[in-house]
Amino acid sequence: MRVPVKIRAANRDDLESLIGALGPDHHEFFAGRYPLQEKGLGEILLAFEDDGPVGGVFLSWDLATEPEIRRHLAGVPMIFHLHVAPARRHHGVGRALLRQAEANLRARGHEQVLLGVDKSNRVARDLYLWLGYVQPAEPDLRDLRATPEPGARDHAVGDTYDILVADLDRTVPLWS
């Protein structure tokens, strides 16, 4: 059953509620990105249902840490750490977060967005491909190794990953 979610930018008061809702690792991730949001370098979007937060994602328009991305996709904003509470997966929460993230980036005047997806995460990769994300032709945007993420406290991506890119004005399948 799909329950409507409300999506909005995180505020400082939201951060503690993420421990119980998403777990300590995800709380730490988003808490580590909050200073970047305060500096205007990104935005944390959270999805809420009646009983509290059920998902989150971080958008960054800061410079990428990977030289390969800076070389080929300079100025393209990035989506990091789209996460939905396990009990709320496959209920449209992730798609709603992604839709809102893309809408916010369009409103800021961006034409494209990129994200990294772990090679081992077939479910996420398949979702992004279905939604119109594509793997760029540049070979050095494939099989990237772990690098520190923006605002990270010794956190790195755990697997090799590929970069996927989407035009923000593309036609997407129904989000149902």
N, C-alpha and C positions, 0 to 999 in steps of 0.2 A: 504494500500500500504506500502510495506517495503522499507524504505530508508536506504542505507548503512550508517553505523555509524563508526566513527573512535574512537578507545578506546586507552587511554594512561593514564599514571600516572599524577596526578594533580601536578601543580606547584602553587606557591603562587599567581601568577597573575590570576589564574583561580577562586580563591575563591570568589571574589566579584561578578563575573558573575553568581554564583549559586543562589544569592538572587532572581533575576528576573526569572531565569530558573526553579528552583526547590522550591523556597519559603524560607522565613526566617528561619523556623525550620530546614530544611535540610541544608541550608547554615551553620547554627550554628553547626549542627552535624559534617559536614565535616571540618569546620574550627577548631573545637575542636580536630579533629584527625590529623590535619596537623603537629603539634609538634611531634606526635608519628611517623609519616612518616619521619620527619627530623632526628629523633633519630634512625631510622632503625628498628623500632618495628612493622611496618606495611606499607601498601600502599593504597592510595586512587586512584581508577580507575574511570575515567570519560568517558562517552560516548558523542561524539560530532556529530552533524549534521551540515550542512552548516551554520545555523544561531546560533550556539552556543551549550552549554551543554544541554543534554536531560536526563541524568541519571548518577548515581554514585553508588559506592559500596566501602566499606572499608574492607581490608584484614588485619588480625592481626596474627602475629606469636609470640606475647608476651604471658605471662602466663594468663590463664583464671582467671577471678575474682571468678567464682563459684567453691567452693570446690569439688562439684560432678564431674565437668568436669576435674579438676586437678587430681582427683582420678582415673577416668576411661579413660580419653582421653588426658593425659599429652603429650604435644608436638605437638598435632594436631592443625594446624592453623584454624582460625575462619573467617567466612564471616559475616559482620555486615551491616545492613542498605542498602540492595539493594533497590534502589529507582529510579523510572522512572517518568518523568513528566507526569501528567495525559493524556495530549493530545497525548503522544507517546506510551502509554501502548498498549499491544496486537499487536505490530509491530516488535517484535523481539529484542528490545533494551535490555530488562532484560536478555534474553537468551544469547545475545552477551556479556554483561557484565559478566555473570556467566561463560561463556566459557573462556573468557580472564582471569578472576580471577583464574580459575582452571589451565589454561596453565601456568600462572605465578608461581603458587604454585608448579606445577610439575617441572618447570625449577629450582626452589630453592631446589629440592630434596625431597619434601613432597610426601607422599603416600596416605594420607587421608585429608579430610577437614570436618569441622563441621559448623553448623549454628543453631541458635535458631529461631523457628517460632512460633509466637503467636497462641494460640489455636483458636482465632477468625478469623484468616486470612486464610480461606479455599482456596482462589485462589492461594496464594503463596505456601501453604502446598501441594496442588495438583500438582502444577508445579514441586516442588522439588521431590516429590515421583515419578512422571512421568520420571524425569531425573535421577532416580536411587538412590536418597538419601533414607536412611532407618532409622528407629527409633531403636537405640540400645536396647538390651534386658534389660539392667540395669534399674530397676524401678526408681532409684533416678535421672535419666536423663529425667524424664517426670514431667509435672506439676510444673516446676520451677517457682519461684516467681521473681519479678522484682529485679534486681541488677544494680548498676551503671555500665555503659559500659566504655570501655577504653577511656580515654580522656574526659569523660563526665563532663559537668558542670550541676550537679544536674539533669541529664537526666537518666531516667530508662525506661526499657521496661514496657509497660502499662498493660500487661495482663499476665496470666500464659502462659508459653511457653514450648515446647518440643525441645529437641536436635535431629537433624537429621545429619547423617554422610554419606559420600560417599567416595568410593575408587576412587582415581584420575586416575586409569588405567581401569575403568569400561567401558563397551560399553554403549553408550547413544543413545537415539533415535535421528533421524535426527534433526538438529537444525533449519532447514528451517526458 
